[in-house]
């Protein structure tokens, strides 16, 4: 028969061990949830490139034959050089062009990005901030973007900016 103090120490030791195991499991679960909430690295790099001033940084994220399609304006750009040129043109037309990633979901080689696209069209009375969904298809290694399709409402951009629906940007 075990004495009461020995039994109490054994139970206390078991409780401490269980507590430590539960805390470790909880910490691991929290870390996994945090990792799931963070966008994939390529998405963070993509947003950083859009939010930066180096247009070549956006083009560098794409494969040599990668495509960037802006569905709202109906234009597609091919290869890092053309894609960098599109970013440079956006910077010339839109002050404070910014992409804020709200969520990203990766399924295999496709990432769906929910974001807010914002800025102030030069000459417009007001800035805009519209929801955007981007589909990124990655290369076979998952390191570069093979295809980018941006979906947002050009009508919403123009309305929020205080511009007429038939407004077109000045020639570059």
Secondary structure, DSSP 4 states (H G I P E B T S, - for coil): ---HHHHHHHHHHHHHHHHHHHHHHHHHHHHHHHHHHSPPHHHHHHHHHHHSS-HHHHHTTEEEEEEEEETTTTEEEEHHHHHHHHHHHHHHHEEEEEEEEEEEEEETTEEEEEEEEEEEETT-SS-EEEEEEEEEEE-TTSSSEEEEEEE--HHHHHHHHT--TT--PPP-
